[in-house]
C-alpha cells in the first residue's frame, strides 16, 4: 500500500536547488577561468565565480547547521547492508522492473550507494573545492620581508586540486541527473525534490514528531 | 503559505546581495582624481631672464652663455659634472663583474655599435661642447657644459651635425639665453627620440610624435589631456634625473616608476591590484608601441659597405623608412607592435668592449635583463627586442668596434671608405683591443623596456589576452602557472575521460532501460 509522505523539508529543498544552481554557475564560470571556453568574458567570469563561491559557502554553512540540528547527518552514515543488492539492482534488476532493494522511508531516504556517494561528496569533493577555492582566492604571491612559512611559491598545486575536484563534481552531476529518472516512476524523484512529497510504501515506523508538526502547520 | 514565502525571501536576499556586490561603485575621491588635480597646475616661470643684465650682452660662443649661467646658478655646474649626461658613464654594480664604470664610453649596442672613435658625430647628444674624443675630453671644464640643450625654452636651440656637441652656428645665443626654463618634451626629445641615428630607431616608445602627442598615443603626455612633460615623472633633484634605460644601467635604483604616483594598488578591483606584485603596470597599460611611426626592430650590418656603381646608395620602404643604407646595412621596421615580455628585477648585465663571446651559436644578448618568477623583486615587463647582425672578430672572439665616422676619406672610417677591414683595424686600435684581421657577423639582441605610449584604461590589455590557451601574450614566460593558459595534461585528460565515461555510461544504461522496458511491455 502506498502513502504520500513528506520526505524533503522546505529548507532541504531550498538548499538542494540553490546548491544545484550554484554548482552549475560555478562550473560555467570556473571552466571559463580554466580556459576551456569563452562565454562571460574572463574578467566577468572571475568576478561572478567569486560571488557565487561566497553564496555557495554561506549555503554550506547553513546546510551543515541544519544537518546537525535536525540529525539528518545520520542519513549519510555509510553501511554495507544491501550495498551489493543495490549494485545488482542498477546492473540487472532495473532492466527487469524489479523493485528497489532498499525501501525509501522518511528516516532512511538514501540507499547504501547514495549514502556512500553523498558522504564522499560531503567529506572529500566539496571540502576540496571549498578549501582549494579559498586558497585560490586568498593566494598571494611570495613577498619580501614576510613570514617565510606563509609564502606559497605558486598557485599551481592549489589550481590543480581545484580543477581535479571540479571534474569529479561534474561527473557526479551527470550521473546524478540521470539517476533522478530511476525512481518509482521516471519523475517521482524530481517531483519529490520540488514538492517535498513522494508516494512511499507504507511503513510501520512511527512518524517523526517534528515532521508531523510541520505538516500540521502547513495544512493550517 | 509559509512554505513558499521563506524560500522566496531567502532567494531574494541572495540575489539582492549578489547584485549589490557586483554593482558597488567606489564613491571615494579616487587617487587618479587627486593626481589630475595636482598635475593640472600650470608651471609658472618665476623669473624673467630677459631682465638680467648678464644675459643682455651679445654672446659669440656657447661657452660664454654657460659662464653667464654659472654667475647666478653657482654650484649647478658641479651637479652636472656628477651626472651621466656629462660623464657618459656612471658607477654601476653589475652581477658577475663587480663595480664598473658603465656608459656610452665603454658599452656596445647593436645600433651604431659604440661611440669610441666616433665622438664627433655621437657627441651631438652630449650635454657639452667640444667632445672630439671621450678619452681626452676635459670633464672638469665647466664652461663646456651645454646648459641650453636642456633649458632652452625658445625652441630655437639646435646642435650642429658632427661637431662634437657644438651648437648650430646660425642660432641666436642671446635670445636663447634670455628664454631658459624648466626642460620640456622638446629638450629631452631632441636627443632621446633620435638615438641610434634617426627617429624612433632605438626605443620604439620615444619618438618625434611624442613632442606633441595625442592622448590616444600617450595618455599622460597627450596635449589634449594632461599634457605632462618628461620631467613631471622623471623627477629631478640637483640635476640628478630619475629613471634610466637599461641599455646602459645595471642597478635597481633611481627608477621612475608608475607606482610613484599611482601607488601599487591603483585599481578598484582587488584581483587586478594583486597582479601588481608580479606584473608591471606597463605590461597591461601599453598594449602596443610605435603607434605613430615605425621603430627599427632589426639591423643587419653585414650588408653595409655595399655600393652601387662605386657609390653609396639607399633604399626606402613605402613609408619612407630606410631599409638599406650603404653606410649601415639593412634594416627592418615595425609599427603598432605588441611588446615581448620578460621577467625583470631592475638589474641588468652588459656586454662591454673586449668581452669574450664563448657561444656564438645563439644570439648574444648585449644587455640581459635579470629576473624570474621566483625572484620576489621581479615583475613582468614589456620590452622591444632589437635584433642585429654585427661585426665580430672570430679569432679573438670579441665584438668589433669599427671606426664609423671621420671627416675625411682615407682615415679608415666605414662611412667614408666603405671598407670593413680598415674600419675594424682603426676602430679596434682606437679602443686598444686586438684585431685579427678576420671579420664575421654574429647575431645580437638588445632588450629595451617599453615605458611610454601608455594607453587609456579602456584600451588596456584584456585579461583574456594573457589568460588564454592560444596565443597568450605571455606564452614565452613558462616558469609559473597561469590560470586559463596552463593546465596539467594528466588532470585534463583524466578529467575529460571521467566526464566522457560518465556520459556514455548514463547513455548506455538509459538506452538499455528503454529497450528492456519495451521488450517487457511486448511480453506483458
Interface residues (C-beta under 8 A of the other chain):
Chain A: X10 X13 X14 X18 X33 X34 X35 X38 X41 X42 X43 X46 X47 X48 X51 X55 X90 X94 X95 X96 X97 X140 X141 X142 X143 X144 X153 X154 X155 X156 X159 X160 X163 X164 X166 X167 X168 X170 X171 X174 X175 X177 X178 X181 X217 X218
Chain B: X2 X3 X6 X7 X10 X11 X14 X18 X21 X22 X269 X271 X274 X277 X278 X373 X374 X376 X377 X462 X463 X464 X467 X468 X469 X480 X481 X483 X484 X485 X486 X487 X488 X491 X492 X494 X495 X496 X498 X499 X501 X502 X503 X505 X506 X509 X510 X512 X513 X516 X517 X520
